[in-house]
């Protein structure tokens, strides 16, 4: 479902995958080969929401006034509220990234972590806990970022090309 708000309406790249039951309102921009899975909410009513190329936003996630870079994976049920997720990052299942926070490139926010207001997760670090603390990523964790991104780019293409009930937009 796509709705205009305050003179803005969602813009979606032709190659992006947007599942049915996804809610986009207002100033929303979805990049090439991005994927938005069922029950995702992108609210561009009080600030723009940008989702970069090759980024996946998984079921039950809410982005409100958020900037999300290229090659990002945002896990099921995450909340990104007026925050920035830079390129090639991974935001874990059920985590929250709050107003003014920045997750720098090549970083991971662990499942159920809370990145607090105005906090920065440095590049190459894992944020974990409530409130989030950080430590450097392992080599295996760095590989996980790219593997997850690549998996979802391919999976979205499979959904588009099989009889799944989803339409390519």
FIVORO-896037 format. One line per field, with one value per residue (C-alpha): residue number from 1; residue in one letter; x, y, z. Coordinates in Angstrom, 3 decimals, padded with zeros to 6 digits, m for minus. Layout:
N
k	[NUM:...]
r	[a:...]
c1	[X:...]
c2	[Y:...]
c3	[Z:...]
! end
This chain:
169
k	[1:2:3:4:5:6:7:8:9:10:11:12:13:14:15:16:17:18:19:20:21:22:23:24:25:26:27:28:29:30:31:32:33:34:35:36:37:38:39:40:41:42:43:44:45:46:47:48:49:50:51:52:53:54:55:56:57:58:59:60:61:62:63:64:65:66:67:68:69:70:71:72:73:74:75:76:77:78:79:80:81:82:83:84:85:86:87:88:89:90:91:92:93:94:95:96:97:98:99:100:101:102:103:104:105:106:107:108:109:110:111:112:113:114:115:116:117:118:119:120:121:122:123:124:125:126:127:128:129:130:131:132:133:134:135:136:137:138:139:140:141:142:143:144:145:146:147:148:149:150:151:152:153:154:155:156:157:158:159:160:161:162:163:164:165:166:167:168:169]
r	[x:x:x:x:x:x:x:x:x:x:x:x:x:x:x:x:x:x:x:x:x:x:x:x:x:x:x:x:x:x:x:x:x:x:x:x:x:x:x:x:x:x:x:x:x:x:x:x:x:x:x:x:x:x:x:x:x:x:x:x:x:x:x:x:x:x:x:x:x:x:x:x:x:x:x:x:x:x:x:x:x:x:x:x:x:x:x:x:x:x:x:x:x:x:x:x:x:x:x:x:x:x:x:x:x:x:x:x:x:x:x:x:x:x:x:x:x:x:x:x:x:x:x:x:x:x:x:x:x:x:x:x:x:x:x:x:x:x:x:x:x:x:x:x:x:x:x:x:x:x:x:x:x:x:x:x:x:x:x:x:x:x:x:x:x:x:x:x:x]
c1	[000.000:001.393:000.012:000.945:001.406:001.903:002.645:005.148:004.605:006.776:009.317:010.338:013.052:011.709:014.017:013.016:010.873:007.977:005.815:002.093:001.081:003.964:003.002:004.782:003.634:004.948:008.570:009.946:012.655:013.489:016.645:017.486:017.229:016.107:013.558:010.736:009.084:005.501:004.364:007.222:006.253:008.168:006.805:008.002:005.505:007.782:011.086:012.259:012.873:015.605:016.395:019.525:020.287:020.585:019.168:016.655:014.093:012.560:009.075:007.525:010.221:009.439:011.543:010.460:012.420:015.398:018.313:019.490:022.459:023.326:023.759:022.153:020.193:017.568:016.253:012.697:010.909:013.588:012.832:014.930:013.521:015.123:018.514:021.132:022.355:025.370:026.331:027.005:025.670:023.432:020.705:019.612:016.198:014.125:016.743:016.097:018.186:016.904:016.828:020.074:021.998:024.373:025.402:028.533:029.407:030.517:028.936:026.374:023.653:022.982:019.500:017.432:020.148:019.153:021.362:020.435:019.742:022.745:024.947:027.407:028.331:031.821:032.675:033.741:032.051:029.272:026.678:025.061:022.908:020.582:021.844:024.253:027.935:030.392:033.369:035.267:033.750:035.416:036.329:033.446:030.987:032.199:031.576:028.053:027.095:027.811:026.386:023.082:022.816:023.560:021.063:018.213:019.002:018.773:015.733:013.771:014.499:013.214:009.984:009.459:009.992:007.989:004.304:004.450:001.537:003.884:003.932:007.005:006.627]
c2	[000.000:003.362:006.692:010.306:012.608:016.367:016.547:013.667:010.161:007.055:006.562:002.967:001.815:m000.436:m003.283:m003.126:m005.859:m004.584:m007.333:m007.037:m005.798:m003.315:000.197:003.207:006.739:010.143:010.976:007.474:006.540:002.865:002.041:m000.486:m004.178:m003.277:m005.591:m004.729:m007.801:m008.183:m005.941:m003.471:000.132:003.068:006.329:009.393:011.715:013.808:013.124:011.323:007.579:006.451:002.786:002.227:m000.195:m003.904:m003.255:m005.620:m004.649:m007.764:m008.493:m006.346:m003.662:000.038:002.849:006.373:009.366:007.057:007.033:003.533:003.086:000.532:m003.172:m003.040:m005.873:m004.926:m007.948:m008.899:m006.569:m003.884:m000.195:002.600:005.940:009.143:007.465:006.662:003.236:003.536:001.189:m002.524:m002.713:m005.311:m004.426:m007.511:m008.949:m006.909:m004.216:m000.476:002.357:005.595:009.267:010.826:007.540:006.431:002.886:003.306:001.121:m002.485:m002.709:m004.973:m004.169:m007.441:m008.885:m006.952:m004.343:m000.719:001.916:004.981:008.554:010.191:007.110:006.135:002.533:002.830:001.163:m002.441:m002.816:m004.875:m003.081:m005.370:m005.067:m002.475:000.199:m000.884:m001.330:m001.905:m004.100:m004.829:m007.363:m010.658:m011.558:m014.069:m011.367:m009.075:m011.868:m012.342:m008.788:m009.483:m013.010:m011.776:m008.971:m011.329:m013.904:m011.375:m009.871:m013.378:m014.380:m011.324:m012.217:m015.745:m014.375:m012.174:m015.024:m017.779:m018.134:m016.810:m014.418:m011.412:m009.007:m007.243:m003.462]
c3	[000.000:m001.035:000.064:m000.619:002.359:002.467:m001.263:m001.257:m002.549:m002.482:m005.279:m005.954:m008.343:m011.076:m010.014:m006.329:m004.791:m002.675:m001.193:m000.806:002.656:002.754:003.866:002.352:003.033:002.034:001.278:000.656:m001.859:m002.485:m004.479:m007.166:m006.239:m002.709:m001.122:001.261:002.762:004.099:006.951:006.552:007.293:005.788:007.201:005.376:007.036:009.266:007.527:004.417:004.383:002.013:001.356:m000.748:m003.545:m002.678:000.793:002.375:004.991:006.520:007.863:010.616:010.448:010.805:009.337:010.271:008.997:008.393:005.977:005.036:002.705:000.052:000.773:004.228:005.858:008.436:010.335:011.212:013.607:013.820:014.369:012.874:014.012:012.672:012.452:009.798:008.754:006.462:003.593:004.131:007.696:009.337:011.850:013.784:014.527:016.980:017.473:017.787:016.396:017.899:016.899:015.768:016.006:013.264:012.437:010.359:007.377:007.878:011.341:012.979:015.493:017.343:017.746:020.315:020.894:021.467:019.879:021.913:020.798:019.109:019.649:016.895:016.172:014.657:011.366:011.832:015.229:016.787:018.928:021.515:024.632:026.125:025.946:023.220:023.927:021.088:020.281:017.047:014.640:013.895:010.313:010.259:011.294:008.507:005.996:007.427:006.358:002.676:002.795:004.233:001.681:m001.239:000.045:000.150:m003.265:m004.752:m002.674:m003.813:m007.465:m006.809:m005.316:m008.354:m010.814:m009.104:m008.510:m004.945:m005.088:m005.094:m007.999:m009.329:m009.174]
! end
